[in-house]
């Protein structure tokens, strides 16, 4: 589907498109990261690069626990990911001031 094939509707001056007309995200549109948020929350997921500056993770999980002695940095390596307990949560959005750190994953 070409971008010119998408039909829009304008309501109160805002332009909208039908959800089914929007192509799903591809792996190249995302970046696999760990986010350390305020109050000790740790998430792992795929950064939605198309989200216009917001910090939104898709296909994300809360990092609940680990006891392997590697700390949160160990989760960046694919060979250690099964040593962590991850609880799937789906899509999570963060206010910029709520983010303590962002760590890139190698997997």
N, C-alpha and C positions, 0 to 999 in steps of 0.2 A: 504494500500500500504506500503510495507516495504521500508526502505530507500535504500536498494540495488536495488529496482525496478526502480529508477529514472535514466533516460538516460541523459547524459551530452554531451556538445559539447565544444571544446576548440577553442578559437579565440584569436590570438596574445598572447598566453600563459595564458589567463584567461579562467577558466572553468565556463560554464553557464548551467542552467537547464531550461526546459520549464515551463512557469508560471503555466500551468494547472497541473503540477506534484507536485507543492508545496501545502501542506495542509494548509487550512486557519487557522488563529490564533484561539485558544480556550480561554475562559475566564481565564484559569489557566496560560496562556502565557502573561497575561496583568495585569496591576495594575492601578486602577482608581485614577487619581491624578488631582490636580490643579497646573498649572505652571504660576508663575508670571515672565514675561519676561521684557526685557529692554523696555523703552519708554512707560511703563504703560499697556502693553498688558497682559491680563489675559486669559488663556485657561483652559478648563477642557476636559479631555479625558482619553484614555487608553494608558498607556506607553507600547510601543512595546518592550518587554524584549528580543526579538530575534534580535534586531537591532545592535548588536555588538558595544555597547558603545555609540551610538548616542542617542540623546534625540528626539524620534519621538513619537508623539501622533496619535493614530488612532481613528476614530469615535469621533472627537473632535469638540468643539464649542468655540467661543469667548464669554467671559462673558461681555455683553454689559452694563448692568445696574442692579442696585438693589436699593431699598429705604426702606429697612425693618429695618435698624438700627443694623443689625447683622454683617455687613462688609463681607469681602470675606470668613472669617472663617465659617460663617453660611452655606455656600454652601457645606461644608463637611458633613453636616447632611442631610439625605434623606428627613426628614420631612419639610425642608425649601427650597428644590431645586426648587419648583414651584414659589417661590418669586423672582427669578432671571430671567433676560432676556438673553437667550443663543442663539447665531446665529451659526448654524451648518457650519463647514468649511471643514470637512473631515480629511485628513492627514496633519499634520504640523510637520516640523523638525526644531530643534533649534541647533545653535552652542553652545557648553558648556559655553562660555563666555557671551552668551546672556541671561542666566537664572539667575534670582535674587533669586527665592525660589521655592520649590516643596512642596506641601501639600497633604497628603494622604486623600482620601475621604472614608467615612464609608459606601457608597452605591455603 
